[in-house]
Amino acid sequence: MVFIARTTLKENNPPLRLYFHEAELGTVYGDGTGTKSSLIDAAAYALQVIKSKQELSSYDLLIATIWGKLSIGKEPIKERRADIFSFSDIKNNWHGNPDISCFSFVNGLYVSRNEITCGDSLIMLGKEEEHRRKSYDMDKYLTSYPDLGDLCLA
């Protein structure tokens, strides 16, 4: 599995980096007309859930993995998913060791669950943290991306 796209919303408060994971993205998001439709819908979903959780505005930086899950039963159940990682204590201590919290959403609702994310997202977060520590400041960090190798098509 891979991330098919990523984008940074520097003007968001707090700044937001979105990673779109291929897991059921085209099945759960969009109008079925292709990747662009799915990405636009998934980005809108991410912004919706972030705005719904007021607590997220108090953090310094957000990195989110947007993905989908399709459960097959009598009726297929489409789940819109967002794992949002919130970083604190970096505005005044850029090269320090930030505190990171995870907020998970399913179909727009905040959920508490044992799993916090998948292995692909853990690798991405590690690369993001290395990239942040090597960046001079928040602005330089937000204008470039870490190399994720085969894990990211974008």
N, C-alpha and C positions, 0 to 999 in steps of 0.2 A: 504494500500500500504506500501511497505517496501523497504529498501535498501538491495539488494541481495549480494553485495560485496563492499569492500573498500580496498584501497591500498595507500601507501605513497611513493612518489618519492623524497627521501631526496636529491638526487644529482641534481635534476632539479633546475634551477635558475629562479625564486625563488623556494624554496621547495613547493611541490604540494601534496595535499591529495585529492584523488578522491573517490567519493561515486557514486555507480551505482544504480539508482532507477529502480524498476521493471516496471515502466510505459512504456509499449510497447518496452522495451529493446530488447527482442528476436525477435520482428517483424521488427524493424527498423535497427538494427545492426547485423553484422555477415552474414554468408552464409546459415543460416537456419539449421545448424547441431547441434545446442545446445548452452548452456550457455557459455561455454568456448570461442567459436567463437564470440559470441556477446560481451563478456567482452573485448576480445583482440581488436576487431574492435572499440568498444566504447572508450577504452583507447587511441587508435591511433587517433581517432577523437578529443578527448580532447587535446592531445598534438598538433595536427594540428591547432586548433583554438587559442590555447594559443600563439603559435609561430606567428600566423597571426596578432596578436594585440600586436605590439611592446611595447606599454604602460604597458602591464602586467609585463614585466621584471623589472620594477622599483619598484615593491612592495616587501614586506618582506616575504609574505606567501600567497599561493593561496589554497582555498578549493573549489572544483567543484562538482556539482551534474550533472551527465550525465543521460539523459533519452530520451525517444522518444514519438512521438505523431503520431497517425494514423488518418487521416481525411478520412471519407468514403463519396464518391460522385460518379460521373460517373466513375472516376478512383480513386483508393486509393492513397492518398498522404502521403508519409512517411517523417516525419520531424525528423532530428537528432537535439537534443537540448542539450545545455550546459549552466548552470548558474554558473558563476565563481565569487567567492567572494574573493576580494583582500584586504589583511590586510596591513596597513602601520603604521609606528611609533611603531614597537615592537622590532626591532633589538637593539636599544639603551634604550628601556624602556619596558623590557619584561613583567613586571607585571602591566603595565599601561593599559589605556583604548584606544585600537587601533581605527583608522579610518578604515571603511570598505566600499568598493565600490562594485557594482555588474555589471558584464558584461554578457549579454545574447547573445547567438549565436543560429541561426537556419540554419541548412544545411550549416554550415561553414561561415555564414555571421553575423557580429555584428548587432544586432537590438536594437532599443530603444523601450521599451514597458512599459505599466503601471504596469503589474504584474512583480514582481522581482523574485518570486519563489513560491513554494508550502508550505503548512503547515509542511509537513514532513521535508523539508529542514530547515525551521525555527527552529524546535525542535533540529535537528542535529546541526545547527550552535550554538545554545545556549549551548548545551552540549559540543561542541568543545571549546567554549570560556571559560566555567567553567574549562574544562580539561587543557587548556593552562595556565590559571591563577594559577592552582595548581601545574603545572610542574615547575621544577627548572629553566630550560632553553629550548631553541629551540630543542636541541638534545634530551633531555629527552622527550619532548612533541612529537616529530616525531617518537619515537620508541614505542609509546603505543597509544591506542585509548580510547575514552570515552565509557562508557557503555550506549548504546542506548536502552537497553531492547528489547521489542518486535518489535521495529522499524528497527532493523538491524539483518539480518540472518547471517552475517559474524562475 
